Amino acid sequence: MGYGLGSAGAAALNSHDADRRTVAVMGDGGFWHNGLTSGVGNAVFNQNDQVLLVVDNAYSAATGGQDLLSSRADSMLRSTKHPIEKAVRGIGVTWAKTVTDTYKIGALRDLLVTALTTRTPGPKVVVAQSECQLNRQRRVKPQRAQAIKAGRRVVTERFGVDAETCTGDHACIRVSGCPSLSIKANPDPMRTDPVATVLDSCVGCGVCGANAHAASLCPSFYRSDLVFNPTRRDRLLARWRAVWIGALSRGVERRAARLEPAEVNR
């Protein structure tokens, strides 16, 4: 609809006799550009029954990552740290909530359900506040590489998909849209559908697994910790885990072998 015009567009599509609420989405840059006045202010004035989701990543991504009024960075030249929720309440919004960790998909989903079902009149505003992973990785990757080079112990999270559990319906890819989620050949010769897989570009944000859990998709996702420059305790723990996993796996393999049909001699 236009930069920061999501709420204005929702007002046009959501009349007073509509049987359901319109959901509008805008970023924090679009919000401060014109969304606060042309969108939220208009919705308050006309008592428009819409739900507005403001994606707040603390900078203007559309124009290069500059600071905004709601940015949490300290600046000697700009006035920052003005919350979006406080701004919408200042012009008359009575139902406004801020989520400070949008990677908790289940909590954000529950809040959106509440916003869509509450009887509070006028616009409902949800501020989804988390740092963009692209911006975060630009900051933490050099720090992590320097620590590993210096020989310090560094632990990073990685997510994966158990190929034997994955059913191959790829709902996780459709729901998440993460560029690190892809497909690979099915290891089971009895199944032809490719299974989901997590590429090495995974940054460990956890959205893929949280989406799968919140939507009750499947139990295929798992989290693993990559330890760089492991200590003696890390090595001992890894050996102990390998022994237990091997012992438990042998029992499963023996039970599976009993179920296999005996080979027929011809």
N, C-alpha and C positions, 0 to 999 in steps of 0.2 A: 504493500500500500504506500510505502514511502518511509523515509528515515524518521523514526519516532512517531509514526502515525498509526501504530497498531491499535491504540485505545480509541482514537477517533474513528477508525474503520469499524471497530467493534460496536461503537455507539450507533453507527448507521445501519448495522446489520441486526441490532438487538432492540426491537421496538417494545413498548410497554406491554403488549399483549402476547409476546413470545412465550412459548412454553418451556424454554430452556435458556441458560445463560451462555453468552458468547465469551470465548476465551481469547484474550489479546496478549501478544508477546512483544517485548521491546528490550533493547539493551540499555545499560546505564548511560551510554553516550547519547542515544536517541532520546532518552528520557529528559536529560538536561538540555538537549538541543531544542526540542519543542514539545515533547511528550507530556511534560508537566502541565503546560498551559492549554494546548490544543486538544489534548487527550483527557488527562485526569481532571483538570479543572472543568472542562466541558461535561464530563460524566457526572461530576458532583452537582453541577448547576442543573442538569436535566434529570438527576436521580436515575442514571442509567444502570441497570442491573447486570453489570459485566464483571468478569474476573480478569485482572491484569497481572501478568507475570513479568516482572522486571529482572532481567539477567544482569546481576551486578558483579563484574569481575574487576572493579576498581580502576579501570582506565578506559579510554576511548579507543577500542580496537579498530574501528572503521577508518580512523584518520591517522593511525600510526602509534597508538599507545600512550597518548598524552594523559596527564592527570585531569581529574574532574573535581567537582565540588564534593562528591562522595568518596573520592580516593582516600585511602588510609595512609598514604605516604606523607612524610613531613616535607614541607616546601617553604623556602624563605621568600618566594615570590608570589605564591598563590595561597588562597584560603581553602583548605581541604577539610576532610573529616566531618562533612555535613550529611547525615544519614538520609537516604531516600525515604524511608518510612516516616521520618520526622517531617520531611517536605510535604508528602501527600496528606498527612494528618493536619498540617498547617493550612491547607486549602479546603478542608472539610471532609476528608475520607475518615469514616469511623471504624471500618474493618480493614486493618493492615497488619501483616505479619512479616517478620524477617527470618529467613533460614540461613544460618551462618556456615553450614556444611552441606552443600547440595549433593555431595557424594554419598550421603545417607538417603538413598533413593526411596526407601520405604517411608521415612518420615516426611519427605517432600510430597510423596503421593498422598499420604493421609491428610496433609494440610490442604492440598488442592481439592480433595474430596470435601473437606469441611467448607472451603470457600465456595464450592459449587452447590452446597446444600444449606448453608446458613440462611436464616430469614432476615438478616440485617439488610435494610434497604440501601440503595446506592451502590457505587463501585466497590469491589473487593480487590485489594492489592496484595500480592505476594512478592516479596523481594528475595530472590534466590542468590545468595551471596557466597561466592567462592572464587579463588584465583584460577584463571585459565591455566591448564596444564602446559600449554606451549610456553607461556610466559614464565611459569614456575621452572620448567626444565632448563630454560636459558640461564636461570640463576643457579640451580642446584647442580647441574651437570659439571660445570668447571670446578665447583667446590668438591664434588665427589671424586672426580678424576685426580685432583690435587691430593686429597686424603689417601687415596689408594696408592698413588705414586710415592707418598711419604711413608708407606708401610703401616698405616693405621687400619684398624679393623672397621670395615664398612659393611652394613647390611642393607640390601635393597629388596623390595618386594616385587614378585612377578606372579602373574596369574596364568593359568593354563586350563585346557579342556581335556578331560579323560576320554580318549578316543573309544574305549570299550563301553563307556556309559552313554556317550553322545548318540542320540537317535538320528541325527542328520536332518532335522527339520529346519535348522538355521534361524529359528525365531530369535535367538540371542543377537544375531547379526542385524536383523531387521529392527529390533527394539533399540539396540545400543547405537549402531552407526559408527562404532570406534574403528579407525583405520588399521588398528593392530589385529582386529578379528578377521580371519580369512577361512578358507576351506582347504582340506587336503584329502588325499585318497583314503577310503575306509580300510582299516587294517583287517576287518572281518571279511573273508572271501565270500561269505553267505549274504553280505549286504552290498549293494551297489551305490547307495547314496553317499556322497562325500561328507565327512564330518567336519565340525568347526575346529579351528585351531587358533592359538594366540601367537603372533609373530614376535620376533626379537625386539621390535620397536615398542613393545609394551612398557609403560612407565610405572605400572603398579598403582594406578589411581583407584582401581576396584569397581569402576562403574559397570563393567561387563558382568561380573559376578553379582553385584548388588541388583542390577536390573533383572537378571535371571531369577534371583531369590524373591524379589518384590513381586514379580509377575508370575511366580510359581511355574517357571518354565521347565527346569530340569536340574538335577544335582550334579551336572558334569563339571562345573567349575571348581578349581582348587587354587589355593594360594601357596606359594613357596617362597622361602627366603634365600637369597643369594648372599653368601658370606665371602667377602674379599679379605685377604690377609687373615685367615682364621687362626684362632689361638689354639693352644693344646686342648683346652676344654672343648672347643668346637670340633676338633678332629676325633676326640674320644666319643663325643656324643653322636657324631656321624657314623662311626663304626658300630656303636651300640644299636642305633636305629637300623642299620643295614642287617645286623644279625637277627633282630626281631622281625623285620619285614621278610627276610629270607625264610625264617622258620614258619611264619604264618602262611606265606605263599606256597610252601611245599604241601601243607595240608589241603589247600584249595586245589592244587594240581592233582593230588592223589584222588580227591573226591570226584574231580572232573573226569579223570581217567576211567573210573568205574562206570561212568554213565555212557562212555563211548561204546558203540557197538563193536563186538568182536569181528575181526577181519575174516571174511569167508574165503577159504581156500578153494580154488577151482582147478 
